Amino acid sequence: MMRIPFELAETIAVVVDEGTLDAAARRLHVTPSAVSQRIKTLEELLGRVVLVRSKPARATEAGAAVVRLARQAALLEHDTLTELGADPDGDLRTSVPLAVNADSLATWFLPPLARLGQKHPVVFELRRDDQDFTAGLLESGAVMGAVTSRSAPVAGCRVSALGAMRYEAVATPEFTARWFSGGVDAAALAVAPLVDFDRRDDLQTQWLAARGAASVQPPRHYVPASNDFATAVHLGFGWALLPVFQSEASLASGALVRLGDPPVDVPLYWQQWNLRSPLLDAIAEEIVTEGRRVLA
């Protein structure tokens, strides 16, 4: 029966994390040629290419399966050592990679991680991506858990509903007076600048379609950071949909005004590996509890 040596699986996971063989060698305390030889040995063992030697290096589909195995084995090893009391001083820390969308990261996601860090010997590596794409990081084995808009479980994962993040279209009073003096209609929306997070952000496009303005092509700013995105709206770059978390205080003070219904609700889910792990279970409990508390 074929067996995958843990050292070889760990090596490809480190290469994918670090991006190059040289950086992986430094982390593993071996030479780059030793890393290369381990990858070659693994590929010969499996009869498949596991690594695309690009910059940064990336796993193939077969390599992603091995990376997932390496991360799961490391997590189980950590749980076992903790259960055996092998770390009386609490210095045995494992790294847990998680994926999260930018707006959750900027608003509610960090406090539960801070609480976890006080209770468990863990450090977090956060990967930020749009909620429609974070599930792909789970599928590739790059992360152990993710906040995602995908309700159907990724293969090998379990899913818990968090709630919905509500977005409202807002702008500054000055911007509204300039561009929407005659009302927020299709003609005005066709020329008023808006702010998108990036070219995959379709929230503003969804709102335009709901207002009967799906065919308009207004000027667009792209600001790919959640807090900076909100700042751009506050500075009058354009209108946009902001999470209620980020807009409610400014709406109350009059610094922003609503452009009108409808709001856009984005359901969010927590997905993680379907692996019995005390640490992973604790992470899920903290994140799901917080999500359900704060999301509409």
C-alpha positions in Angstrom: 0.0 0.0 0.0 1.3 3.4 -0.9 2.2 5.7 2.0 3.0 9.4 1.8 5.8 10.3 4.3 4.8 13.2 6.5 8.2 14.9 5.8 7.5 15.1 2.1 3.9 16.3 2.6 5.0 18.9 5.0 7.7 20.1 2.6 5.3 20.9 -0.2 3.0 22.7 2.2 5.8 24.9 3.4 6.9 25.6 -0.2 3.3 26.7 -1.1 3.2 28.9 2.1 6.6 30.5 1.5 6.4 30.8 -2.3 9.9 29.7 -3.1 12.1 26.7 -2.5 14.8 28.9 -0.9 12.4 30.4 1.6 11.0 27.0 2.4 14.5 25.7 3.0 15.2 28.4 5.5 12.0 27.6 7.4 12.7 23.9 7.3 16.4 24.4 8.2 17.6 22.4 5.2 19.3 23.3 1.9 17.3 24.3 -1.2 18.6 21.2 -2.9 17.2 19.0 -0.1 13.8 20.7 -0.6 14.0 20.1 -4.4 14.9 16.5 -3.8 12.0 16.0 -1.4 9.6 17.4 -4.0 11.1 15.2 -6.7 10.8 12.1 -4.4 7.1 12.9 -3.7 6.4 13.3 -7.4 8.1 10.0 -8.3 6.1 8.3 -5.5 2.8 9.6 -6.6 3.5 9.5 -10.3 2.2 13.1 -10.6 3.5 16.6 -10.7 2.7 18.3 -7.3 4.3 21.7 -7.7 4.3 24.3 -10.4 7.7 26.0 -10.0 6.5 29.5 -10.7 7.0 32.6 -8.6 5.3 32.2 -6.3 5.3 28.4 -6.4 1.9 26.8 -6.4 0.4 23.4 -6.0 -1.1 21.4 -8.8 -4.5 19.7 -8.1 -2.6 16.6 -6.9 -0.3 18.9 -4.8 -3.3 20.6 -3.2 -4.5 17.3 -1.9 -1.1 16.6 -0.4 -1.0 20.1 1.2 -4.4 19.5 2.7 -3.1 16.2 4.1 -0.1 17.9 5.6 -2.2 20.6 7.3 -4.6 18.1 8.7 -1.8 15.9 10.0 -0.1 18.9 11.7 -3.4 19.9 13.3 -4.0 16.4 14.7 -0.4 16.2 15.9 -0.9 19.5 17.8 -4.2 18.2 19.4 -2.5 15.0 20.4 0.6 16.7 22.0 -1.7 19.1 23.8 -3.9 16.3 25.1 -0.7 14.5 26.3 0.4 17.5 28.2 3.6 17.8 26.1 3.5 21.6 26.3 3.1 22.6 30.0 4.2 26.2 29.4 1.8 26.8 26.5 4.6 27.4 24.0 3.5 24.8 21.5 1.7 27.0 19.0 0.2 25.8 15.7 -0.6 28.1 12.7 -4.2 28.0 11.5 -4.8 29.5 8.1 -8.3 30.9 7.6 -10.0 32.8 4.8 -12.4 35.7 5.3 -14.0 38.4 3.2 -12.7 42.0 3.6 -15.8 43.5 5.2 -16.0 40.7 7.9 -12.3 41.2 8.6 -12.8 44.9 9.0 -15.8 44.6 11.3 -16.6 41.5 13.4 -14.1 38.8 12.6 -11.1 39.7 14.7 -12.6 39.8 18.2 -13.4 36.1 18.3 -9.9 35.3 17.1 -8.4 37.5 19.9 -10.4 35.5 22.4 -9.2 32.2 20.9 -5.6 33.4 21.1 -6.0 34.0 24.8 -7.4 30.5 25.4 -5.4 28.3 23.0 -1.8 28.1 21.8 -2.5 29.2 18.2 -1.5 31.8 15.7 -3.6 32.7 12.7 -2.7 33.2 9.1 -5.6 35.1 7.5 -6.3 35.1 3.7 -8.5 37.8 2.5 -10.7 37.3 -0.5 -14.3 38.0 -1.7 -16.9 35.9 0.1 -17.8 34.3 -3.3 -14.2 33.0 -3.7 -13.0 32.0 -0.2 -14.5 28.5 -0.6 -12.0 27.9 -3.3 -9.2 28.3 -0.8 -10.8 25.5 1.3 -11.0 23.3 -1.8 -7.3 23.8 -2.5 -6.3 23.0 1.1 -4.8 26.5 1.5 -7.0 27.2 4.6 -8.7 25.1 7.3 -11.9 27.3 7.5 -13.5 30.2 5.7 -16.3 32.8 5.9 -18.0 32.3 2.6 -21.3 33.0 0.7 -21.5 29.4 -0.3 -24.1 27.4 1.6 -23.4 24.0 0.0 -20.5 22.3 1.9 -17.2 22.1 0.1 -16.1 18.4 -0.2 -14.8 17.2 3.1 -16.1 20.3 5.0 -19.0 21.1 7.2 -21.0 24.3 7.1 -22.8 26.5 9.7 -25.0 29.6 8.9 -23.7 32.8 10.3 -26.3 35.3 9.3 -26.5 38.0 6.7 -24.4 41.2 6.2 -26.7 44.0 5.2 -25.4 46.7 2.8 -27.1 50.0 2.0 -26.3 52.4 -0.8 -24.9 55.7 0.6 -23.1 58.8 -0.3 -22.2 62.1 1.2 -24.8 64.9 1.2 -22.6 67.0 -1.1 -22.2 64.2 -3.6 -25.9 63.5 -3.5 -26.7 67.2 -4.1 -24.4 67.3 -7.0 -25.3 64.1 -8.8 -28.8 63.3 -7.7 -30.5 66.7 -7.4 -33.3 65.5 -9.6 -33.6 62.1 -7.9 -31.8 58.8 -8.0 -33.0 57.6 -11.4 -31.3 55.7 -14.2 -30.2 58.8 -16.0 -28.4 60.1 -12.9 -27.0 56.7 -12.0 -25.5 56.5 -15.5 -23.1 59.4 -14.9 -22.6 59.5 -11.1 -19.3 57.9 -10.1 -19.4 54.8 -7.9 -16.9 52.9 -5.8 -16.2 49.2 -6.4 -13.9 47.1 -4.2 -12.3 45.5 -7.2 -13.3 44.2 -10.6 -15.0 41.1 -9.0 -17.2 43.3 -6.7 -20.7 43.1 -8.1 -22.7 44.6 -5.1 -23.1 48.0 -6.7 -24.1 46.3 -10.0 -26.7 44.2 -8.2 -28.2 47.4 -6.6 -28.2 49.1 -10.0 -30.1 46.2 -11.5 -32.7 46.3 -8.6 -33.2 50.0 -9.4 -33.9 49.2 -13.0 -30.6 50.6 -14.2 -28.8 47.3 -15.1 -27.6 48.6 -18.4 -25.9 51.8 -17.2 -22.1 52.0 -17.1 -21.2 54.7 -14.7 -17.6 55.8 -13.9 -16.0 53.5 -11.3 -13.3 53.9 -8.7 -11.6 50.8 -7.4 -10.5 50.8 -3.8 -9.5 47.2 -2.7 -9.4 47.6 1.1 -12.5 47.7 3.3 -11.7 50.6 5.5 -10.2 52.6 2.6 -13.3 51.8 0.6 -15.5 53.3 3.3 -13.1 56.3 3.5 -13.4 56.9 -0.2 -17.2 57.1 0.1 -16.9 59.5 3.1 -14.5 61.7 1.0 -17.0 61.9 -1.8 -15.3 59.7 -4.4 -18.6 58.2 -5.3 -21.6 56.3 -3.9 -21.4 52.7 -2.8 -23.0 50.0 -0.7 -21.4 49.9 2.8 -22.1 47.4 5.5 -24.4 48.8 8.2 -21.4 48.3 10.6 -19.5 51.0 8.7 -22.3 53.4 7.8 -24.7 53.6 10.8 -22.8 56.2 12.8 -22.2 58.4 9.8 -25.9 58.1 8.8 -26.9 59.1 12.3 -24.6 62.2 12.2 -25.6 63.2 8.7 -22.1 62.6 7.3 -23.7 60.1 4.9 -27.2 59.8 3.5 -29.0 56.8 2.0 -29.8 56.7 -1.7 -32.8 54.5 -1.1 -34.0 51.0 -1.1 -33.4 48.2 -1.7 -30.6 47.1 0.7 -28.6 44.1 -0.3 -28.3 41.2 2.2 -25.3 38.8 1.7 -25.8 35.5 3.6 -22.6 34.3 5.1 -21.6 30.8 6.2 -18.7 29.3 8.1 -17.1 26.3 6.5 -14.3 24.2 7.9 -12.7 20.8 7.4 -14.9 18.0 8.7 -12.1 16.9 11.0 -12.6 16.0 14.7 -10.2 18.4 16.3 -10.6 20.2 19.6 -8.8 23.2 18.4 -10.8 23.5 15.1 -14.0 22.9 17.0 -13.1 25.7 19.4 -12.4 28.0 16.5 -15.8 27.2 14.9 -17.7 27.7 18.1 -16.2 31.1 18.7 -16.6 32.4 15.2 -20.1 31.0 14.7 -21.3 32.4 18.0 -19.9 35.9 17.2 -21.3 35.8 13.6 -24.8 34.9 14.8 -24.7 37.6 17.4 -23.7 40.5 15.2 -25.1 39.7 11.7 -28.6 40.5 10.8 
